[in-house]
Amino acid sequence: MIRPGRGIDNLTGATEKRNAAVHSERPQTPMDVQLIVAVNLMALSALSLLLALLQRRSEMAPFAVVNALVIVAGAAALYWLPQYVGAIVALVFTPFVAAPVALTALQARMTRAGRLEAAARLAALAALFHPTAAMRFTAAFARAAALSDPQEKARALAALAKEAPPAHRSAIEARLLAERGEWERLLALAAADGNERRLAGYRLRALGETGQVEELMRDYERTKDRTPVEQTVFGWLFVLAFGGRPREVERLAAQTLRLDADTVAYWLAVARGQAGEQATARAEFERLAAGPADRPATAAARRQLEKGWPPPAKLSPAARKTVEEVAARVNAECARHARGWRLPRVTFALVAVNALVFVAEIALGGSQNLGTLVALGALWAPLVLQQGEDWRLLTSAFLHFGGMHFALNMLMLALIGRDVEHEIGAIRTLALYLGGALFSSAFVLGLMAFGFVAYGLYVGASGAIFALFGVVGALRVRDWLRHRASLDAFRTAALALAILVQIGADFLLPMSSLAAHLSGFGFGLVAGFFVKPGRGR
């Protein structure tokens, strides 16, 4: 919700307020657009900086520095070149933050899919945009990992490990031990000082590969609150594979992690063997073992065939509980990843209604014409308090001041509404959206009525949108209270930091209504603790 302007004293009458031409409208100038672009990019960098600091990992330091650079450049431009601040911040943000992040994410995806040469090229390109020691090391590691000859690759990785800092060195050593199947040595390495957290995923796999399934489950429960976020999903894979859950393993490996076909087949065979489907598992291992020698799944399958095949041990009640909880989490995460970008029906309908109203604003005089906004239902305190036009509390949430305001709000609505509707259902989402709109409008009206803020004309969907953010916040807190896992703690902290960053952005954007944003978020946060997740009504 924004306040388009303050100079609207000629709207304080009754009927004539709605019909008179309003000459105090404040058009959205190029300066406004520059400021909005700059503040939003600086907010993204501030959030990224805080998240990097939250993880307390030395390899995140360069990423934190470049995001700090964006904020400093934006602050300097606001002071010296405010008319160009958006362009300046974008010129810094795009090559130093956006490009490396996008390339690194794509590189990780290519690596999981087994396309190592493509991953190496992407890592090299990311290092050009972000030429830090960490990025150069990542590029060198990707080049070594992409070598097709196993012995040549092992030599390249071993040479790289000698020059690497301790954290990277232990990760490379762990990878080499895993590729050779030296699980006992890997367990010893993971137990060394400083390695328990950074090698948490390797330790879980080594326990499973050595038949210590009960210890794997206990270790997962013991360390899940401090496992690095990026290793959490692989921890789930090992729990499910050695816990004998082939259906969930296939969904996780193929849909969420998007591993290459041979790796998916390997873990599916492990899960089937642990589930008692020994003949099916052996047949799959034999097929994989006949593949090219340079593929990790081939070597792993051959080692499986060399082992004895005793019947899988029966899991204890505690271990079965761990497997069931992880299976439930994986099913929920896979459903989230399988949604695609298509908007569910209520979110789509809300975006469509807002778009139709915005078209009406343009057709009836302009989205920045205060008279048009008042006529269509903007929140103007005298009309509500003196004329009883309470419906403005809701209609104001479907109006927007200018194209940038409309576009940013609809982007946020599409992103957050999609997730909320999939998690709690269509009718609950609609009820919370409308409830957030009414509550935030009433809260702002109350502040104006009691003189805490000056009268202003208020329009925008952000109060309702922030209510949906509050719902997500409540759901993430509930996840953390239930599972106490590092992934849930990170998601909760990320949302909290995003709200803090938004508060800072509201101070830089004088038209934004901090009261509407916070009241909407508070409404959604409280309501979210009473909403039952699920697709039901």
C-alpha positions in Angstrom: 0.0 0.0 0.0 1.3 3.4 -0.9 0.4 7.0 -0.2 0.4 8.8 -3.6 0.5 12.3 -2.2 -0.3 14.6 0.7 -1.4 17.7 -1.0 -5.1 16.7 -1.3 -6.8 19.2 0.9 -9.4 19.8 -1.8 -10.7 16.3 -1.2 -11.9 17.0 2.3 -15.4 18.0 1.3 -18.1 15.5 0.8 -19.7 14.8 -2.6 -17.6 17.4 -4.5 -14.4 15.6 -3.4 -15.3 12.7 -5.7 -16.4 14.8 -8.7 -14.1 17.9 -8.6 -10.9 17.9 -10.7 -7.9 17.2 -8.5 -5.0 19.4 -9.4 -2.6 18.2 -6.7 -1.9 14.8 -8.2 1.7 13.8 -8.0 2.8 12.0 -11.2 5.4 9.3 -11.0 8.5 10.9 -12.4 11.6 9.3 -13.8 13.2 10.1 -10.5 10.6 7.9 -8.7 11.3 5.0 -11.1 15.1 5.4 -10.5 14.5 5.4 -6.8 12.2 2.3 -6.8 14.6 0.3 -9.0 17.6 1.3 -6.8 15.9 0.6 -3.5 14.6 -2.8 -4.6 18.0 -3.9 -5.9 19.7 -2.6 -2.7 17.1 -4.5 -0.7 18.0 -7.7 -2.5 21.7 -7.1 -1.8 21.0 -6.3 1.8 19.0 -9.6 2.2 21.8 -11.6 0.4 24.4 -9.9 2.6 22.5 -10.8 5.8 22.0 -14.4 4.7 25.6 -14.8 3.9 26.6 -13.5 7.3 24.0 -15.8 8.9 25.6 -18.9 7.5 29.0 -17.9 9.1 31.1 -19.6 6.4 34.4 -18.2 5.2 33.6 -19.1 1.5 30.6 -16.7 1.7 32.8 -13.7 2.5 33.4 -12.6 -1.2 29.6 -12.8 -1.9 28.9 -10.7 1.2 31.5 -8.1 0.0 30.0 -7.7 -3.4 26.5 -7.2 -2.0 27.9 -4.6 0.4 29.4 -2.9 -2.6 26.0 -2.7 -4.2 24.6 -1.0 -1.1 27.5 1.4 -0.8 27.3 2.3 -4.5 23.5 2.9 -4.1 23.9 5.1 -1.0 26.6 7.1 -2.8 24.4 7.5 -5.9 21.5 8.6 -3.8 23.5 11.4 -2.3 25.4 12.6 -5.4 23.5 11.4 -8.5 19.9 10.7 -7.4 18.5 11.1 -10.9 20.6 8.2 -12.1 20.6 6.0 -9.0 18.6 3.1 -10.5 20.9 2.8 -13.5 24.0 3.0 -11.3 22.8 0.3 -8.9 21.7 -2.0 -11.7 25.1 -1.6 -13.4 26.8 -2.8 -10.2 24.2 -5.4 -9.2 23.9 -7.2 -12.5 27.5 -8.3 -13.1 28.7 -8.7 -9.5 25.6 -10.3 -8.0 22.9 -11.4 -10.4 25.2 -13.0 -13.1 27.4 -15.0 -10.7 24.4 -16.2 -8.7 22.5 -17.3 -11.8 25.6 -19.0 -13.3 26.4 -20.8 -10.0 22.9 -22.1 -9.7 22.9 -23.4 -13.3 26.4 -24.9 -12.7 25.1 -26.9 -9.7 22.1 -28.1 -11.7 24.4 -29.2 -14.6 26.7 -31.0 -12.1 23.8 -32.9 -10.5 22.6 -33.9 -14.0 26.0 -35.3 -14.8 26.8 -32.7 -17.4 30.2 -31.9 -16.0 31.8 -30.2 -19.0 28.9 -27.8 -19.2 29.2 -27.2 -15.4 32.9 -26.4 -15.8 32.2 -23.9 -18.5 29.6 -22.2 -16.4 32.0 -22.1 -13.4 34.7 -20.5 -15.5 32.2 -17.9 -16.8 31.0 -17.1 -13.2 34.7 -16.6 -12.2 35.0 -14.0 -15.0 32.1 -12.0 -13.5 33.3 -12.6 -9.9 37.1 -13.0 -10.0 37.6 -13.9 -6.4 39.8 -16.7 -5.1 36.8 -18.7 -4.1 35.2 -18.5 -7.5 38.5 -19.3 -9.2 38.9 -22.4 -7.0 35.4 -23.5 -7.8 36.2 -23.2 -11.5 39.4 -25.2 -11.1 37.5 -27.9 -9.2 34.8 -28.1 -11.8 37.5 -28.5 -14.6 39.1 -31.3 -12.6 35.8 -33.0 -11.9 34.9 -32.9 -15.6 37.9 -35.0 -16.7 36.8 -38.2 -18.2 39.7 -40.4 -17.2 39.2 -41.5 -13.6 42.9 -41.6 -12.8 43.6 -38.3 -14.4 40.7 -36.8 -12.5 41.9 -38.2 -9.2 45.4 -36.8 -9.8 43.9 -33.4 -10.7 41.7 -33.3 -7.6 44.6 -34.5 -5.3 46.8 -31.7 -6.7 44.0 -29.2 -6.1 43.5 -30.4 -2.6 47.2 -29.6 -1.7 46.7 -25.9 -2.6 43.2 -25.6 -1.1 42.3 -24.1 2.2 41.3 -26.6 5.0 37.6 -26.5 4.3 38.0 -27.2 0.6 40.7 -29.7 1.2 38.6 -31.9 3.4 35.7 -31.8 0.9 38.0 -32.8 -2.0 39.5 -35.6 0.1 36.0 -36.8 1.0 35.0 -36.9 -2.6 38.0 -38.9 -3.6 37.4 -41.4 -0.8 33.8 -41.7 -1.8 34.6 -42.3 -5.5 37.0 -45.1 -4.4 34.5 -46.5 -2.0 36.9 -46.2 1.0 34.1 -45.6 3.5 35.9 -46.4 6.7 38.6 -43.8 5.9 35.8 -41.4 5.0 34.2 -41.9 8.4 37.5 -41.2 10.1 37.9 -38.0 8.0 34.4 -36.9 8.8 35.1 -37.4 12.5 38.2 -35.1 12.5 38.0 -31.7 14.2 36.1 -29.2 12.1 34.8 -31.7 9.6 31.6 -33.0 11.3 29.5 -30.2 9.9 31.1 -29.7 6.5 31.1 -33.4 5.8 27.8 -34.3 7.3 26.4 -35.7 4.0 29.4 -37.8 3.3 29.3 -39.3 6.8 25.6 -40.3 6.4 26.4 -42.0 3.1 29.5 -43.8 4.5 27.4 -45.1 7.4 24.8 -46.5 5.0 27.4 -48.0 2.7 29.1 -49.8 5.6 25.8 -51.3 6.8 25.4 -49.1 9.9 21.9 -48.1 9.1 20.8 -47.6 12.7 23.8 -45.3 13.3 22.9 -43.4 10.1 19.4 -42.7 11.4 20.7 -41.6 14.9 23.4 -39.5 13.3 20.8 -37.7 11.1 18.7 -36.9 14.1 21.7 -35.7 16.1 23.1 -33.4 13.4 20.0 -32.2 11.4 19.9 -28.9 13.2 23.5 -28.0 12.1 23.8 -29.7 8.7 24.7 -27.2 6.0 21.6 -26.2 4.1 22.8 -27.3 0.8 23.6 -30.8 2.2 20.1 -31.3 3.7 18.4 -32.8 0.7 21.3 -35.2 0.1 20.9 -36.3 3.8 17.3 -37.0 3.0 18.3 -39.1 0.0 20.6 -41.3 2.1 18.1 -41.8 4.9 15.4 -42.8 2.4 17.7 -45.0 0.3 19.2 -47.0 3.2 15.8 -46.9 5.0 14.2 -48.8 2.0 11.9 -46.2 0.6 12.2 -46.5 -3.3 9.2 -44.4 -4.2 10.4 -41.4 -2.3 14.0 -41.9 -3.4 12.9 -41.8 -7.1 10.8 -38.6 -6.5 13.6 -36.9 -4.6 16.5 -37.9 -6.9 14.7 -37.4 -10.2 12.3 -34.4 -9.5 14.0 -32.3 -6.9 17.7 -33.0 -7.2 17.4 -33.8 -10.9 20.4 -36.2 -10.8 21.5 -38.0 -13.9 19.7 -41.2 -14.9 22.4 -43.6 -13.8 22.7 -42.0 -10.3 18.9 -42.1 -9.9 18.9 -45.8 -10.9 21.7 -46.5 -8.4 20.0 -45.0 -5.4 16.7 -46.5 -6.5 18.4 -49.9 -6.5 19.9 -49.3 -3.0 16.4 -48.5 -1.7 14.9 -51.6 -3.3 17.6 -53.8 -1.8 17.0 -52.3 1.6 13.2 -52.8 1.1 13.8 -56.5 0.5 13.5 -56.5 -3.3 16.9 -58.2 -3.6 16.5 -59.6 -7.1 15.3 -56.4 -8.6 18.2 -54.5 -7.0 20.8 -56.9 -8.2 19.5 -56.8 -11.7 19.8 -53.0 -11.7 23.3 -53.1 -10.2 24.4 -55.5 -12.9 23.0 -53.2 -15.6 24.8 -50.2 -14.2 28.0 -52.2 -13.7 28.2 -52.9 -17.4 28.3 -49.1 -18.2 31.3 -46.9 -19.0 34.0 -47.0 -16.3 34.2 -43.3 -16.0 30.7 -43.0 -14.5 30.5 -42.8 -10.7 27.3 -45.0 -10.7 29.2 -47.7 -12.6 31.9 -48.0 -10.0 29.4 -47.8 -7.1 27.3 -50.6 -8.7 30.3 -52.8 -9.1 31.2 -52.4 -5.4 27.6 -53.3 -4.5 27.9 -56.5 -6.4 31.2 -57.4 -4.7 29.5 -57.2 -1.3 27.6 -60.0 0.4 23.9 -59.8 0.2 22.5 -60.5 3.7 18.8 -59.8 4.3 18.3 -56.1 5.3 18.3 -55.6 9.0 14.9 -54.7 10.6 14.8 -51.1 11.6 14.1 -50.1 15.2 11.0 -48.0 16.0 13.1 -44.9 16.4 14.8 -45.5 13.0 11.4 -46.1 11.3 10.1 -42.9 12.7 13.0 -41.0 11.3 12.4 -42.6 7.9 8.7 -41.8 8.0 9.3 -38.2 8.9 11.8 -37.7 6.2 9.5 -39.4 3.6 6.7 -37.0 4.6 9.1 -34.0 4.2 10.3 -35.2 0.8 6.8 -35.8 -0.5 5.9 -32.2 0.5 9.1 -30.8 -1.1 8.6 -32.8 -4.3 5.0 -31.5 -4.6 6.3 -28.0 -4.2 8.9 -28.5 -7.0 6.4 -30.2 -9.3 4.0 -27.2 -9.3 5.7 -25.4 -12.1 5.0 -21.7 -12.8 1.4 -22.0 -13.5 -0.6 -20.0 -11.0 -3.4 -21.7 -9.0 -6.9 -20.5 -9.5 -7.3 -18.0 -6.6 -3.9 -16.4 -7.1 -4.6 -16.2 -10.8 -8.0 -14.7 -10.2 -6.6 -12.1 -7.8 -4.0 -11.0 -10.3 -6.6 -10.8 -13.0 -9.0 -8.7 -10.9 -6.1 -6.3 -10.0 -5.2 -6.1 -13.7 -8.8 -5.3 -14.7 -9.1 -2.6 -12.1 -5.7 -1.1 -13.2 -7.0 -1.0 -16.8 -10.1 0.8 -15.5 -7.9 3.4 -13.8 -6.2 4.1 -17.0 -9.4 4.3 -19.0 -11.1 6.6 -16.5 -8.4 9.2 -16.2 -5.1 7.6 -15.3 -3.6 5.5 -12.6 -1.8 8.5 -11.1 -4.9 10.8 -11.1 -6.0 11.2 -7.5 -9.6 12.1 -8.6 -9.8 8.8 -10.5 -8.4 6.8 -7.6 -10.9 8.4 -5.2 -13.8 7.7 -7.6 -12.8 4.1 -7.9 -12.5 3.5 -4.1 -9.2 4.7 -2.7 -8.9 4.9 1.1 -9.4 8.6 2.0 -10.2 8.9 5.7 -12.9 11.6 5.6 -15.0 9.6 3.2 -14.9 6.6 5.5 -15.1 8.3 8.9 -17.6 11.1 7.9 -19.5 9.6 5.0 -19.6 6.0 6.2 -18.0 4.6 3.0 -16.5 1.6 4.7 -16.2 -0.4 1.5 -13.1 1.7 0.7 -11.2 -0.4 3.2 -11.4 -3.3 0.7 -11.6 -1.5 -2.7 -8.4 0.5 -2.0 -6.5 -2.8 -2.0 -7.3 -3.4 -5.7 -6.1 0.1 -6.8 -2.5 1.0 -7.8 -0.6 4.3 -8.3 1.3 3.9 -11.5 2.6 1.0 -13.6 5.7 0.3 -11.4 3.6 0.0 -8.3 1.2 -2.3 -10.0 3.9 -4.5 -11.6 5.9 -5.0 -8.4 2.8 -5.9 -6.4 1.6 -8.3 -8.9 5.0 -10.0 -9.1 5.0 -10.4 -5.3 1.4 -11.7 -5.4 2.2 -14.2 -8.1 5.2 -15.6 -6.2 3.9 -15.7 -2.7 0.3 -16.5 -3.6 1.4 -19.5 -5.5 3.2 -21.0 -2.6 0.5 -20.1 0.0 -2.4 -21.5 -2.1 -0.6 -24.8 -2.7 0.1 -25.1 1.0 -3.2 -24.2 2.6 -5.7 -24.4 -0.2 -7.7 -21.9 -2.4 -10.5 -20.8 0.0 -8.2 -20.2 2.9 -5.8 -18.2 0.7 -8.7 -16.0 -0.5 -9.9 -15.5 3.0 -6.5 -14.5 4.4 -5.8 -12.2 1.4 -9.1 -10.3 1.9 -8.7 -10.4 5.7 -5.2 -8.9 5.4 -6.5 -6.2 3.0 -9.2 -5.2 5.4 -7.1 -5.4 8.5 -4.2 -3.3 7.1 -6.6 -0.7 5.7 -8.4 -0.5 9.0 -5.1 -0.2 10.9 -3.9 2.7 8.7 -7.3 4.4 9.0 -7.1 4.1 12.8 -3.7 5.7 12.8 -5.0 8.6 10.8 -8.2 8.9 12.9 -6.2 9.2 16.1 -3.6 11.5 14.6 -0.6 9.2 14.7 -0.1 9.7 10.9 -1.1 12.5 8.7 -4.1 12.1 6.4 -3.2 10.7 3.0 -4.7 8.8 0.1 -3.9 5.1 0.3 -4.0 2.5 -2.4 -2.3 -0.8 -3.1 -2.4 -4.6 -2.5 0.7 -4.8 -0.4 -1.1 -5.0 2.9 -2.9 -8.1 1.7 0.3 -9.5 0.1 2.2 -9.0 3.3 -0.5 -10.9 5.1 0.4 -13.9 2.8 4.0 -13.4 3.7 2.9 -13.6 7.4 1.2 -16.9 6.7 4.3 -18.3 5.2 6.3 -17.1 8.2 3.9 -18.9 10.5 4.2 -22.1 8.5 8.0 -21.9 8.4 8.1 -21.4 12.2 5.8 -24.4 12.7 8.1 -26.4 10.5 11.1 -25.5 12.6 9.3 -26.2 15.9 8.4 -29.6 14.6 11.6 -30.7 12.9 14.3 -28.5 14.4 16.3 -28.8 11.2 18.8 -26.3 9.8 16.8 -25.9 6.6 13.8 -24.8 8.5 15.8 -22.5 10.7 17.4 -20.9 7.6 14.0 -20.4 5.8 12.6 -18.8 9.0 15.5 -16.5 9.4 15.5 -15.6 5.7 11.9 -14.5 5.9 12.5 -12.5 9.1 15.5 -10.8 7.4 13.4 -10.1 4.3 10.8 -8.3 6.5 13.6 -6.3 8.2 15.0 -5.3 4.8 11.5 -4.3 3.7 11.2 -2.0 6.7 14.4 -0.3 5.7 13.2 0.0 2.1 10.0 1.6 3.4 12.0 4.4 5.0 13.8 5.1 1.7 10.6 5.1 -0.3 8.5 8.0 1.2 5.3 6.8 -0.6 5.4 3.3 1.0 3.2 2.7 4.0 5.2 0.9 6.7 2.1 0.7 8.9 0.2 -1.1 6.1 3.0 -3.6 5.5 3.6 -4.4 9.1 0.0 -4.7 10.1 -0.7 -6.9 7.1 2.2 -9.1 8.0 1.2 -9.3 11.6 -2.3 -10.3 10.7 -1.0 -13.1 8.5 1.5 -14.3 11.0 -1.1 -14.6 13.8 -3.7 -16.2 11.5 -1.1 -18.6 10.0 -0.6 -20.3 13.4 -4.2 -21.3 13.3 -4.4 -22.4 9.7 -4.1 -26.1 9.0 -1.8 -26.8 6.1 -3.2 -28.9 3.3 -5.3 -28.6 0.2 -8.5 -28.7 2.1 -10.9 -25.9 2.3 
